[in-house]
Amino acid sequence: MGRASGDGKPRPILLKVRDIAMRDKIWFAQTVLKKSGITISEFHTKTRHDVFMAACDAFGMNKCFTQQGVIIVIGADGKRMRINTMDELNKIIVSLDSAKETPRQPTITLPSKPVISMKRRRAGVVNKN
């Protein structure tokens, strides 16, 4: 794709596969390419790409990925959620924000130690303020 640049970097390759089984075979074999400098990524429509980028902004790049054209987000509880539209993403964000705003449990305060003044300590008297 595109014109060759003078910096010697290889140009991206756009691959369109008819057979779904072959596409999946290529997609799942990409783990072999880790740390090789070669990446495989899915091509999405502008709308879907925008939803994916918004999900990455909201949840972080490590918690979002796409698989067979579906955007998947991993929540704080480790649960995977499928997202197709910006409305679905906003609902998930709102539900997670409302879950964080649950009222805190009341804290139990233990009685403090009795205060012993230096003068009274010598006399053996304890002040329980």
N, CA, C and O atoms as a printed pandas DataFrame, in Angstrom:
     atom_number atom_name residue_name chain_id  residue_number  x_coord  y_coord  z_coord
0              1         N          MET        A               1    0.843   -1.180    0.000
1              2        CA          MET        A               1    0.000    0.000    0.000
2              3         C          MET        A               1    0.885    1.239    0.000
3              4         O          MET        A               1    1.937    1.261    0.640
4              5         N          GLY        A               2    0.464    2.244   -0.703
5              6        CA          GLY        A               2    1.159    3.521   -0.701
6              7         C          GLY        A               2    2.456    3.485   -1.478
7              8         O          GLY        A               2    2.827    2.477   -2.078
8              9         N          ARG        A               3    3.131    4.621   -1.445
9             10        CA          ARG        A               3    4.409    4.736   -2.136
10            11         C          ARG        A               3    5.544    4.366   -1.198
11            12         O          ARG        A               3    5.435    4.492    0.022
12            13         N          ALA        A               4    6.615    3.914   -1.785
13            14        CA          ALA        A               4    7.797    3.566   -0.989
14            15         C          ALA        A               4    8.418    4.845   -0.450
15            16         O          ALA        A               4    8.558    5.833   -1.171
16            17         N          SER        A               5    8.785    4.816    0.814
17            18        CA          SER        A               5    9.446    5.972    1.410
18            19         C          SER        A               5   10.956    5.762    1.329
19            20         O          SER        A               5   11.426    4.635    1.168
20            21         N          GLY        A               6   11.691    6.825    1.437
21            22        CA          GLY        A               6   13.139    6.743    1.308
22            23         C          GLY        A               6   13.842    6.222    2.543
23            24         O          GLY        A               6   15.063    6.069    2.530
24            25         N          ASP        A               7   13.097    5.942    3.626
25            26        CA          ASP        A               7   13.742    5.521    4.872
26            27         C          ASP        A               7   13.965    4.010    4.954
27            28         O          ASP        A               7   14.491    3.523    5.956
28            29         N          GLY        A               8   13.580    3.270    3.932
29            30        CA          GLY        A               8   13.851    1.838    3.908
30            31         C          GLY        A               8   12.844    0.978    4.648
31            32         O          GLY        A               8   13.022   -0.237    4.739
32            33         N          LYS        A               9   11.784    1.587    5.183
33            34        CA          LYS        A               9   10.772    0.805    5.893
34            35         C          LYS        A               9    9.901    0.061    4.885
35            36         O          LYS        A               9    9.580    0.594    3.823
36            37         N          PRO        A              10    9.523   -1.157    5.215
37            38        CA          PRO        A              10    8.625   -1.881    4.308
38            39         C          PRO        A              10    7.223   -1.267    4.324
39            40         O          PRO        A              10    6.778   -0.726    5.336
40            41         N          ARG        A              11    6.547   -1.361    3.196
41            42        CA          ARG        A              11    5.195   -0.834    3.106
42            43         C          ARG        A              11    4.195   -1.847    3.650
43            44         O          ARG        A              11    4.450   -3.050    3.607
44            45         N          PRO        A              12    3.065   -1.376    4.159
45            46        CA          PRO        A              12    2.047   -2.313    4.648
46            47         C          PRO        A              12    1.443   -3.115    3.498
47            48         O          PRO        A              12    1.403   -2.666    2.352
48            49         N          ILE        A              13    0.983   -4.292    3.833
49            50        CA          ILE        A              13    0.342   -5.170    2.860
50            51         C          ILE        A              13   -1.118   -5.324    3.270
51            52         O          ILE        A              13   -1.416   -5.631    4.425
52            53         N          LEU        A              14   -2.012   -5.115    2.335
53            54        CA          LEU        A              14   -3.433   -5.325    2.578
54            55         C          LEU        A              14   -3.799   -6.679    1.990
55            56         O          LEU        A              14   -3.608   -6.921    0.799
56            57         N          LEU        A              15   -4.322   -7.552    2.828
57            58        CA          LEU        A              15   -4.634   -8.907    2.414
58            59         C          LEU        A              15   -6.127   -9.148    2.596
59            60         O          LEU        A              15   -6.667   -8.972    3.688
60            61         N          LYS        A              16   -6.780   -9.550    1.523
61            62        CA          LYS        A              16   -8.192   -9.886    1.594
62            63         C          LYS        A              16   -8.331  -11.380    1.321
63            64         O          LYS        A              16   -7.914  -11.878    0.276
64            65         N          VAL        A              17   -8.925  -12.082    2.281
65            66        CA          VAL        A              17   -9.029  -13.534    2.191
66            67         C          VAL        A              17  -10.491  -13.910    2.031
67            68         O          VAL        A              17  -11.346  -13.411    2.763
68            69         N          ARG        A              18  -10.781  -14.774    1.093
69            70        CA          ARG        A              18  -12.161  -15.221    0.860
70            71         C          ARG        A              18  -12.585  -16.283    1.856
71            72         O          ARG        A              18  -13.710  -16.260    2.355
72            73         N          ASP        A              19  -11.701  -17.200    2.141
73            74        CA          ASP        A              19  -12.019  -18.338    2.992
74            75         C          ASP        A              19  -11.856  -17.950    4.463
75            76         O          ASP        A              19  -10.773  -17.548    4.887
76            77         N          ILE        A              20  -12.928  -18.072    5.229
77            78        CA          ILE        A              20  -12.908  -17.692    6.642
78            79         C          ILE        A              20  -11.948  -18.583    7.427
79            80         O          ILE        A              20  -11.278  -18.109    8.345
80            81         N          ALA        A              21  -11.876  -19.847    7.082
81            82        CA          ALA        A              21  -10.973  -20.762    7.792
82            83         C          ALA        A              21   -9.516  -20.337    7.577
83            84         O          ALA        A              21   -8.712  -20.387    8.508
84            85         N          MET        A              22   -9.179  -19.924    6.363
85            86        CA          MET        A              22   -7.815  -19.465    6.082
86            87         C          MET        A              22   -7.529  -18.164    6.834
87            88         O          MET        A              22   -6.441  -17.988    7.383
88            89         N          ARG        A              23   -8.501  -17.258    6.859
89            90        CA          ARG        A              23   -8.336  -16.003    7.601
90            91         C          ARG        A              23   -8.067  -16.282    9.075
91            92         O          ARG        A              23   -7.166  -15.692    9.671
92            93         N          ASP        A              24   -8.856  -17.189    9.661
93            94        CA          ASP        A              24   -8.664  -17.520   11.071
94            95         C          ASP        A              24   -7.314  -18.193   11.311
95            96         O          ASP        A              24   -6.671  -17.955   12.334
96            97         N          LYS        A              25   -6.893  -19.021   10.379
97            98        CA          LYS        A              25   -5.595  -19.693   10.514
98            99         C          LYS        A              25   -4.462  -18.663   10.535
99           100         O          LYS        A              25   -3.537  -18.769   11.340
100          101         N          ILE        A              26   -4.540  -17.679    9.656
101          102        CA          ILE        A              26   -3.533  -16.605    9.630
102          103         C          ILE        A              26   -3.623  -15.767   10.894
103          104         O          ILE        A              26   -2.604  -15.435   11.500
104          105         N          TRP        A              27   -4.841  -15.426   11.292
105          106        CA          TRP        A              27   -5.041  -14.553   12.451
106          107         C          TRP        A              27   -4.510  -15.191   13.737
107          108         O          TRP        A              27   -3.849  -14.520   14.529
108          109         N          PHE        A              28   -4.788  -16.460   13.950
109          110        CA          PHE        A              28   -4.364  -17.110   15.185
110          111         C          PHE        A              28   -2.890  -17.524   15.167
111          112         O          PHE        A              28   -2.328  -17.866   16.207
112          113         N          ALA        A              29   -2.273  -17.495   14.004
113          114        CA          ALA        A              29   -0.849  -17.801   13.912
114          115         C          ALA        A              29    0.019  -16.575   14.176
115          116         O          ALA        A              29    1.246  -16.679   14.160
116          117         N          GLN        A              30   -0.590  -15.422   14.418
117          118        CA          GLN        A              30    0.187  -14.205   14.602
118          119         C          GLN        A              30    0.998  -14.199   15.894
119          120         O          GLN        A              30    1.876  -13.351   16.055
120          121         N          THR        A              31    0.733  -15.108   16.807
121          122        CA          THR        A              31    1.510  -15.168   18.041
122          123         C          THR        A              31    2.972  -15.510   17.752
123          124         O          THR        A              31    3.855  -15.176   18.541
124          125         N          VAL        A              32    3.227  -16.174   16.629
125          126        CA          VAL        A              32    4.593  -16.513   16.226
126          127         C          VAL        A              32    5.381  -15.237   15.893
127          128         O          VAL        A              32    6.610  -15.223   15.969
128          129         N          LEU        A              33    4.671  -14.181   15.527
129          130        CA          LEU        A              33    5.317  -12.946   15.081
130          131         C          LEU        A              33    5.664  -11.987   16.217
131          132         O          LEU        A              33    6.180  -10.901   15.957
132          133         N          LYS        A              34    5.399  -12.354   17.455
133          134        CA          LYS        A              34    5.705  -11.463   18.577
134          135         C          LYS        A              34    7.181  -11.100   18.576
135          136         O          LYS        A              34    8.047  -11.950   18.371
136          137         N          LYS        A              35    7.448   -9.832   18.807
137          138        CA          LYS        A              35    8.799   -9.252   18.885
138          139         C          LYS        A              35    9.577   -9.395   17.576
139          140         O          LYS        A              35   10.806   -9.325   17.573
140          141         N          SER        A              36    8.863   -9.596   16.463
141          142        CA          SER        A              36    9.547   -9.690   15.177
142          143         C          SER        A              36    9.467   -8.388   14.395
143          144         O          SER        A              36   10.146   -8.222   13.382
144          145         N          GLY        A              37    8.632   -7.460   14.869
145          146        CA          GLY        A              37    8.450   -6.211   14.149
146          147         C          GLY        A              37    7.341   -6.284   13.113
147          148         O          GLY        A              37    7.037   -5.285   12.461
148          149         N          ILE        A              38    6.737   -7.443   12.954
149          150        CA          ILE        A              38    5.645   -7.625   12.000
150          151         C          ILE        A              38    4.347   -7.742   12.792
151          152         O          ILE        A              38    4.262   -8.512   13.749
152          153         N          THR        A              39    3.344   -6.978   12.391
153          154        CA          THR        A              39    2.056   -7.043   13.068
154          155         C          THR        A              39    0.962   -7.341   12.067
155          156         O          THR        A              39    1.062   -7.003   10.887
156          157         N          ILE        A              40   -0.073   -7.972   12.552
157          158        CA          ILE        A              40   -1.268   -8.241   11.759
158          159         C          ILE        A              40   -2.421   -7.554   12.468
159          160         O          ILE        A              40   -2.621   -7.738   13.668
160          161         N          SER        A              41   -3.173   -6.768   11.726
161          162        CA          SER        A              41   -4.317   -6.099   12.327
162          163         C          SER        A              41   -5.503   -6.159   11.381
163          164         O          SER        A              41   -5.353   -6.259   10.163
164          165         N          GLU        A              42   -6.684   -6.097   11.977
165          166        CA          GLU        A              42   -7.903   -6.136   11.186
166          167         C          GLU        A              42   -8.203   -4.749   10.634
167          168         O          GLU        A              42   -7.853   -3.739   11.243
168          169         N          PHE        A              43   -8.845   -4.711    9.490
169          170        CA          PHE        A              43   -9.282   -3.458    8.897
170          171         C          PHE        A              43  -10.760   -3.285    9.234
171          172         O          PHE        A              43  -11.568   -4.186    9.005
172          173         N          HIS        A              44  -11.104   -2.123    9.779
173          174        CA          HIS        A              44  -12.479   -1.859   10.189
174          175         C          HIS        A              44  -13.036   -0.669    9.432
175          176         O          HIS        A              44  -12.296    0.132    8.862
176          177         N          THR        A              45  -14.346   -0.573    9.439
177          178        CA          THR        A              45  -14.983    0.609    8.880
178          179         C          THR        A              45  -14.639    1.804    9.768
179          180         O          THR        A              45  -14.181    1.621   10.896
180          181         N          LYS        A              46  -14.850    3.004    9.279
181          182        CA          LYS        A              46  -14.545    4.220   10.047
182          183         C          LYS        A              46  -15.323    4.235   11.358
183          184         O          LYS        A              46  -14.768    4.573   12.404
184          185         N          THR        A              47  -16.593    3.875   11.311
185          186        CA          THR        A              47  -17.425    3.876   12.516
186          187         C          THR        A              47  -16.904    2.887   13.543
187          188         O          THR        A              47  -16.751    3.227   14.716
188          189         N          ARG        A              48  -16.634    1.674   13.109
189          190        CA          ARG        A              48  -16.155    0.648   14.032
190          191         C          ARG        A              48  -14.773    1.007   14.580
191          192         O          ARG        A              48  -14.486    0.759   15.750
192          193         N          HIS        A              49  -13.923    1.588   13.740
193          194        CA          HIS        A              49  -12.603    2.016   14.186
194          195         C          HIS        A              49  -12.726    3.102   15.256
195          196         O          HIS        A              49  -11.983    3.097   16.237
196          197         N          ASP        A              50  -13.663    4.032   15.065
197          198        CA          ASP        A              50  -13.878    5.092   16.055
198          199         C          ASP        A              50  -14.354    4.521   17.386
199          200         O          ASP        A              50  -13.930    4.981   18.446
200          201         N          VAL        A              51  -15.237    3.516   17.335
201          202        CA          VAL        A              51  -15.714    2.868   18.562
202          203         C          VAL        A              51  -14.552    2.162   19.256
203          204         O          VAL        A              51  -14.415    2.233   20.477
204          205         N          PHE        A              52  -13.719    1.484   18.474
205          206        CA          PHE        A              52  -12.568    0.773   19.051
206          207         C          PHE        A              52  -11.596    1.755   19.713
207          208         O          PHE        A              52  -11.103    1.489   20.809
208          209         N          MET        A              53  -11.322    2.874   19.064
209          210        CA          MET        A              53  -10.397    3.853   19.628
210          211         C          MET        A              53  -10.980    4.479   20.902
211          212         O          MET        A              53  -10.245    4.736   21.855
212          213         N          ALA        A              54  -12.297    4.725   20.922
213          214        CA          ALA        A              54  -12.933    5.263   22.130
214          215         C          ALA        A              54  -12.858    4.247   23.269
215          216         O          ALA        A              54  -12.648    4.624   24.422
216          217         N          ALA        A              55  -13.029    2.965   22.954
217          218        CA          ALA        A              55  -12.921    1.913   23.973
218          219         C          ALA        A              55  -11.499    1.848   24.518
219          220         O          ALA        A              55  -11.298    1.666   25.719
220          221         N          CYS        A              56  -10.512    1.997   23.635
221          222        CA          CYS        A              56   -9.110    1.992   24.079
222          223         C          CYS        A              56   -8.823    3.177   24.987
223          224         O          CYS        A              56   -8.081    3.050   25.962
224          225         N          ASP        A              57   -9.408    4.333   24.672
225          226        CA          ASP        A              57   -9.232    5.509   25.524
226          227         C          ASP        A              57   -9.872    5.297   26.894
227          228         O          ASP        A              57   -9.330    5.726   27.913
228          229         N          ALA        A              58  -11.026    4.636   26.911
229          230        CA          ALA        A              58  -11.751    4.442   28.167
230          231         C          ALA        A              58  -11.170    3.329   29.026
231          232         O          ALA        A              58  -11.123    3.454   30.249
232          233         N          PHE        A              59  -10.724    2.235   28.398
233          234        CA          PHE        A              59  -10.293    1.063   29.151
234          235         C          PHE        A              59   -8.800    0.785   29.068
235          236         O          PHE        A              59   -8.266    0.040   29.890
236          237         N          GLY        A              60   -8.120    1.370   28.093
237          238        CA          GLY        A              60   -6.695    1.109   27.901
238          239         C          GLY        A              60   -6.469    0.104   26.791
239          240         O          GLY        A              60   -7.298   -0.774   26.551
240          241         N          MET        A              61   -5.342    0.240   26.118
241          242        CA          MET        A              61   -5.034   -0.629   24.979
242          243         C          MET        A              61   -4.919   -2.095   25.380
243          244         O          MET        A              61   -5.247   -2.974   24.583
244          245         N          ASN        A              62   -4.466   -2.374   26.582
245          246        CA          ASN        A              62   -4.290   -3.769   27.010
246          247         C          ASN        A              62   -5.611   -4.463   27.319
247          248         O          ASN        A              62   -5.651   -5.688   27.436
248          249         N          LYS        A              63   -6.685   -3.701   27.452
249          250        CA          LYS        A              63   -7.982   -4.271   27.809
250          251         C          LYS        A              63   -8.947   -4.320   26.629
251          252         O          LYS        A              63  -10.098   -4.722   26.798
252          253         N          CYS        A              64   -8.505   -3.919   25.437
253          254        CA          CYS        A              64   -9.372   -3.897   24.257
254          255         C          CYS        A              64   -8.706   -4.626   23.102
255          256         O          CYS        A              64   -7.497   -4.518   22.898
256          257         N          PHE        A              65   -9.505   -5.367   22.351
257          258        CA          PHE        A              65   -9.003   -5.995   21.144
258          259         C          PHE        A              65  -10.172   -6.291   20.227
259          260         O          PHE        A              65  -11.331   -6.206   20.633
260          261         N          THR        A              66   -9.861   -6.639   18.984
261          262        CA          THR        A              66  -10.901   -7.025   18.041
262          263         C          THR        A              66  -10.666   -8.460   17.617
263          264         O          THR        A              66   -9.531   -8.930   17.536
264          265         N          GLN        A              67  -11.750   -9.133   17.353
265          266        CA          GLN        A              67  -11.660  -10.516   16.896
266          267         C          GLN        A              67  -12.810  -10.759   15.931
267          268         O          GLN        A              67  -13.980  -10.662   16.303
268          269         N          GLN        A              68  -12.470  -11.070   14.706
269          270        CA          GLN        A              68  -13.433  -11.299   13.639
270          271         C          GLN        A              68  -14.393  -10.122   13.493
271          272         O          GLN        A              68  -15.591  -10.307   13.284
272          273         N          GLY        A              69  -13.855   -8.917   13.604
273          274        CA          GLY        A              69  -14.641   -7.712   13.410
274          275         C          GLY        A              69  -15.420   -7.254   14.621
275          276         O          GLY        A              69  -16.097   -6.227   14.557
276          277         N          VAL        A              70  -15.348   -7.979   15.720
277          278        CA          VAL        A              70  -16.080   -7.633   16.935
278          279         C          VAL        A              70  -15.109   -7.005   17.926
279          280         O          VAL        A              70  -14.009   -7.513   18.141
280          281         N          ILE        A              71  -15.527   -5.896   18.525
281          282        CA          ILE        A              71  -14.707   -5.218   19.528
282          283         C          ILE        A              71  -14.996   -5.861   20.875
283          284         O          ILE        A              71  -16.155   -5.991   21.271
284          285         N          ILE        A              72  -13.949   -6.261   21.576
285          286        CA          ILE        A              72  -14.093   -6.909   22.876
286          287         C          ILE        A              72  -13.308   -6.105   23.904
287          288         O          ILE        A              72  -12.147   -5.755   23.692
288          289         N          VAL        A              73  -13.972   -5.819   25.028
289          290        CA          VAL        A              73  -13.364   -5.067   26.120
290          291         C          VAL        A              73  -13.355   -5.953   27.350
291          292         O          VAL        A              73  -14.344   -6.624   27.648
292          293         N          ILE        A              74  -12.243   -5.956   28.061
293          294        CA          ILE        A              74  -12.137   -6.723   29.302
294          295         C          ILE        A              74  -12.343   -5.756   30.466
295          296         O          ILE        A              74  -11.572   -4.814   30.645
296          297         N          GLY        A              75  -13.387   -5.998   31.250
297          298        CA          GLY        A              75  -13.713   -5.136   32.379
298          299         C          GLY        A              75  -12.781   -5.363   33.553
299          300         O          GLY        A              75  -11.926   -6.247   33.520
300          301         N          ALA        A              76  -12.952   -4.559   34.588
301          302        CA          ALA        A              76  -12.117   -4.663   35.785
302          303         C          ALA        A              76  -12.278   -6.010   36.472
303          304         O          ALA        A              76  -11.358   -6.483   37.140
304          305         N          ASP        A              77  -13.453   -6.637   36.312
305          306        CA          ASP        A              77  -13.696   -7.935   36.925
306          307         C          ASP        A              77  -13.188   -9.094   36.067
307          308         O          ASP        A              77  -13.351  -10.256   36.439
308          309         N          GLY        A              78  -12.566   -8.781   34.907
309          310        CA          GLY        A              78  -12.043   -9.811   34.023
310          311         C          GLY        A              78  -13.068  -10.335   33.027
311          312         O          GLY        A              78  -12.759  -11.215   32.223
312          313         N          LYS        A              79  -14.270   -9.810   33.073
313          314        CA          LYS        A              79  -15.344  -10.246   32.189
314          315         C          LYS        A              79  -15.181   -9.595   30.808
315          316         O          LYS        A              79  -14.890   -8.404   30.708
316          317         N          ARG        A              80  -15.372  -10.384   29.754
317          318        CA          ARG        A              80  -15.279   -9.871   28.385
318          319         C          ARG        A              80  -16.646   -9.373   27.939
319          320         O          ARG        A              80  -17.662  -10.044   28.121
320          321         N          MET        A              81  -16.648   -8.167   27.344
321          322        CA          MET        A              81  -17.888   -7.565   26.860
322          323         C          MET        A              81  -17.736   -7.233   25.386
323          324         O          MET        A              81  -16.734   -6.647   24.977
324          325         N          ARG        A              82  -18.731   -7.607   24.587
325          326        CA          ARG        A              82  -18.737   -7.305   23.155
326          327         C          ARG        A              82  -19.368   -5.937   22.938
327          328         O          ARG        A              82  -20.377   -5.598   23.556
328          329         N          ILE        A              83  -18.760   -5.162   22.053
329          330        CA          ILE        A              83  -19.259   -3.827   21.751
330          331         C          ILE        A              83  -19.379   -3.697   20.242
331          332         O          ILE        A              83  -18.452   -4.041   19.509
332          333         N          ASN        A              84  -20.525   -3.198   19.776
333          334        CA          ASN        A              84  -20.715   -2.957   18.354
334          335         C          ASN        A              84  -20.916   -1.480   18.031
335          336         O          ASN        A              84  -20.550   -1.026   16.947
336          337         N          THR        A              85  -21.494   -0.732   18.962
337          338        CA          THR        A              85  -21.802    0.664   18.694
338          339         C          THR        A              85  -21.274    1.547   19.818
339          340         O          THR        A              85  -20.900    1.069   20.889
340          341         N          MET        A              86  -21.254    2.855   19.542
341          342        CA          MET        A              86  -20.817    3.822   20.546
342          343         C          MET        A              86  -21.806    3.860   21.712
343          344         O          MET        A              86  -21.403    4.091   22.852
344          345         N          ASP        A              87  -23.101    3.635   21.441
345          346        CA          ASP        A              87  -24.105    3.603   22.511
346          347         C          ASP        A              87  -23.828    2.460   23.488
347          348         O          ASP        A              87  -23.935    2.642   24.700
348          349         N          GLU        A              88  -23.475    1.290   22.968
349          350        CA          GLU        A              88  -23.150    0.158   23.835
350          351         C          GLU        A              88  -21.931    0.465   24.697
351          352         O          GLU        A              88  -21.899    0.123   25.879
352          353         N          LEU        A              89  -20.930    1.109   24.106
353          354        CA          LEU        A              89  -19.733    1.489   24.862
354          355         C          LEU        A              89  -20.091    2.467   25.966
355          356         O          LEU        A              89  -19.628    2.323   27.098
356          357         N          ASN        A              90  -20.916    3.469   25.647
357          358        CA          ASN        A              90  -21.309    4.459   26.652
358          359         C          ASN        A              90  -22.096    3.822   27.789
359          360         O          ASN        A              90  -21.921    4.202   28.946
360          361         N          LYS        A              91  -22.970    2.845   27.474
361          362        CA          LYS        A              91  -23.730    2.152   28.520
362          363         C          LYS        A              91  -22.791    1.399   29.463
363          364         O          LYS        A              91  -22.990    1.402   30.678
364          365         N          ILE        A              92  -21.778    0.763   28.904
365          366        CA          ILE        A              92  -20.821    0.021   29.739
366          367         C          ILE        A              92  -20.032    0.979   30.620
367          368         O          ILE        A              92  -19.814    0.703   31.799
368          369         N          ILE        A              93  -19.606    2.099   30.056
369          370        CA          ILE        A              93  -18.844    3.086   30.839
370          371         C          ILE        A              93  -19.697    3.632   31.967
371          372         O          ILE        A              93  -19.223    3.752   33.096
372          373         N          VAL        A              94  -20.966    3.971   31.679
373          374        CA          VAL        A              94  -21.865    4.514   32.700
374          375         C          VAL        A              94  -22.127    3.475   33.782
375          376         O          VAL        A              94  -22.136    3.808   34.967
376          377         N          SER        A              95  -22.342    2.215   33.388
377          378        CA          SER        A              95  -22.613    1.182   34.393
378          379         C          SER        A              95  -21.391    0.940   35.279
379          380         O          SER        A              95  -21.533    0.695   36.477
380          381         N          LEU        A              96  -20.197    1.008   34.697
381          382        CA          LEU        A              96  -18.994    0.827   35.514
382          383         C          LEU        A              96  -18.762    2.013   36.438
383          384         O          LEU        A              96  -18.309    1.843   37.570
384          385         N          ASP        A              97  -19.074    3.224   35.955
385          386        CA          ASP        A              97  -18.929    4.409   36.798
386          387         C          ASP        A              97  -19.918    4.383   37.954
387          388         O          ASP        A              97  -19.569    4.748   39.076
388          389         N          SER        A              98  -21.154    3.951   37.688
389          390        CA          SER        A              98  -22.147    3.896   38.759
390          391         C          SER        A              98  -21.799    2.811   39.774
391          392         O          SER        A              98  -22.116    2.944   40.957
392          393         N          ALA        A              99  -21.152    1.746   39.323
393          394        CA          ALA        A              99  -20.742    0.688   40.256
394          395         C          ALA        A              99  -19.648    1.184   41.187
395          396         O          ALA        A              99  -19.560    0.747   42.334
396          397         N          LYS        A             100  -18.816    2.091   40.698
397          398        CA          LYS        A             100  -17.746    2.646   41.534
398          399         C          LYS        A             100  -18.295    3.596   42.584
399          400         O          LYS        A             100  -17.657    3.799   43.617
400          401         N          GLU        A             101  -19.468    4.185   42.345
401          402        CA          GLU        A             101  -20.028    5.181   43.248
402          403         C          GLU        A             101  -20.919    4.584   44.321
403          404         O          GLU        A             101  -21.710    5.308   44.926
404          405         N          THR        A             102  -20.819    3.305   44.572
405          406        CA          THR        A             102  -21.614    2.680   45.622
406          407         C          THR        A             102  -21.166    3.225   46.971
407          408         O          THR        A             102  -19.980    3.484   47.173
408          409         N          PRO        A             103  -22.108    3.400   47.896
409          410        CA          PRO        A             103  -21.726    3.958   49.194
410          411         C          PRO        A             103  -20.771    3.028   49.936
411          412         O          PRO        A             103  -20.874    1.804   49.866
412          413         N          ARG        A             104  -19.862    3.643   50.631
413          414        CA          ARG        A             104  -18.881    2.866   51.398
414          415         C          ARG        A             104  -19.516    2.283   52.646
415          416         O          ARG        A             104  -20.479    2.826   53.188
416          417         N          GLN        A             105  -18.965    1.186   53.083
417          418        CA          GLN        A             105  -19.404    0.591   54.331
418          419         C          GLN        A             105  -18.917    1.469   55.476
419          420         O          GLN        A             105  -17.818    2.019   55.405
420          421         N          PRO        A             106  -19.711    1.608   56.525
421          422        CA          PRO        A             106  -19.258    2.424   57.639
422          423         C          PRO        A             106  -18.016    1.810   58.278
423          424         O          PRO        A             106  -17.904    0.593   58.420
424          425         N          THR        A             107  -17.108    2.666   58.649
425          426        CA          THR        A             107  -15.882    2.173   59.273
426          427         C          THR        A             107  -16.094    2.057   60.776
427          428         O          THR        A             107  -16.783    2.874   61.386
428          429         N          ILE        A             108  -15.511    1.062   61.342
429          430        CA          ILE        A             108  -15.611    0.838   62.779
430          431         C          ILE        A             108  -14.398    1.464   63.431
431          432         O          ILE        A             108  -13.259    1.162   63.074
432          433         N          THR        A             109  -14.654    2.348   64.401
433          434        CA          THR        A             109  -13.543    2.988   65.098
434          435         C          THR        A             109  -13.358    2.304   66.445
435          436         O          THR        A             109  -14.303    2.135   67.216
436          437         N          LEU        A             110  -12.164    1.933   66.694
437          438        CA          LEU        A             110  -11.840    1.297   67.962
438          439         C          LEU        A             110  -11.528    2.371   68.992
439          440         O          LEU        A             110  -11.003    3.430   68.648
440          441         N          PRO        A             111  -11.848    2.103   70.249
441          442        CA          PRO        A             111  -11.528    3.107   71.273
442          443         C          PRO        A             111  -10.022    3.303   71.355
443          444         O          PRO        A             111   -9.237    2.363   71.232
444          445         N          SER        A             112   -9.649    4.563   71.568
445          446        CA          SER        A             112   -8.222    4.869   71.646
446          447         C          SER        A             112   -7.670    4.444   73.008
447          448         O          SER        A             112   -8.417    4.212   73.959
448          449         N          LYS        A             113   -6.369    4.352   73.070
449          450        CA          LYS        A             113   -5.717    3.980   74.322
450          451         C          LYS        A             113   -5.874    5.115   75.327
451          452         O          LYS        A             113   -5.908    6.282   74.938
452          453         N          PRO        A             114   -5.970    4.795   76.590
453          454        CA          PRO        A             114   -6.068    5.861   77.592
454          455         C          PRO        A             114   -4.780    6.679   77.617
455          456         O          PRO        A             114   -3.673    6.154   77.497
456          457         N          VAL        A             115   -4.976    7.991   77.780
457          458        CA          VAL        A             115   -3.835    8.903   77.811
458          459         C          VAL        A             115   -3.323    8.980   79.241
459          460         O          VAL        A             115   -4.094    9.197   80.176
460          461         N          ILE        A             116   -2.046    8.806   79.402
461          462        CA          ILE        A             116   -1.437    8.854   80.733
462          463         C          ILE        A             116   -0.476   10.035   80.748
463          464         O          ILE        A             116    0.505   10.054   80.005
464          465         N          SER        A             117   -0.758   11.010   81.589
465          466        CA          SER        A             117    0.150   12.148   81.665
466          467         C          SER        A             117    1.367   11.754   82.494
467          468         O          SER        A             117    1.306   10.846   83.324
468          469         N          MET        A             118    2.459   12.446   82.257
469          470        CA          MET        A             118    3.708   12.124   82.953
470          471         C          MET        A             118    3.565   12.305   84.460
471          472         O          MET        A             118    4.075   11.498   85.238
472          473         N          LYS        A             119    2.876   13.358   84.866
473          474        CA          LYS        A             119    2.736   13.616   86.304
474          475         C          LYS        A             119    1.885   12.540   86.954
475          476         O          LYS        A             119    2.214   12.062   88.039
476          477         N          ARG        A             120    0.805   12.158   86.309
477          478        CA          ARG        A             120   -0.099   11.186   86.897
478          479         C          ARG        A             120    0.458    9.774   86.782
479          480         O          ARG        A             120    0.138    8.912   87.600
480          481         N          ARG        A             121    1.307    9.525   85.748
481          482        CA          ARG        A             121    1.898    8.209   85.601
482          483         C          ARG        A             121    2.752    7.878   86.821
483          484         O          ARG        A             121    2.742    6.755   87.326
484          485         N          ARG        A             122    3.483    8.877   87.272
485          486        CA          ARG        A             122    4.318    8.645   88.452
486          487         C          ARG        A             122    3.488    8.342   89.686
487          488         O          ARG        A             122    3.896    7.592   90.572
488          489         N          ALA        A             123    2.287    8.961   89.716
489          490        CA          ALA        A             123    1.430    8.745   90.871
490          491         C          ALA        A             123    0.564    7.500   90.679
491          492         O          ALA        A             123   -0.128    7.082   91.608
492          493         N          GLY        A             124    0.593    6.892   89.464
493          494        CA          GLY        A             124   -0.199    5.693   89.219
494          495         C          GLY        A             124   -1.626    5.979   88.841
495          496         O          GLY        A             124   -2.475    5.094   88.949
496          497         N          VAL        A             125   -1.935    7.233   88.382
497          498        CA          VAL        A             125   -3.289    7.623   87.998
498          499         C          VAL        A             125   -3.383    7.646   86.467
499          500         O          VAL        A             125   -2.503    8.162   85.779
500          501         N          VAL        A             126   -4.459    7.080   85.967
501          502        CA          VAL        A             126   -4.677    7.033   84.524
502          503         C          VAL        A             126   -5.851    7.936   84.171
503          504         O          VAL        A             126   -6.921    7.835   84.772
504          505         N          ASN        A             127   -5.642    8.847   83.165
505          506        CA          ASN        A             127   -6.707    9.743   82.698
506          507         C          ASN        A             127   -7.326    9.116   81.454
507          508         O          ASN        A             127   -6.623    8.926   80.461
508          509         N          LYS        A             128   -8.612    8.791   81.474
509          510        CA          LYS        A             128   -9.280    8.119   80.350
510          511         C          LYS        A             128  -10.055    9.102   79.493
511          512         O          LYS        A             128  -11.275    8.982   79.387
512          513         N          ASN        A             129   -9.388   10.069   78.879
513          514        CA          ASN        A             129  -10.045   11.046   77.999
514          515         C          ASN        A             129  -10.174   10.508   76.630
515          516         O          ASN        A             129  -10.701   11.186   75.748
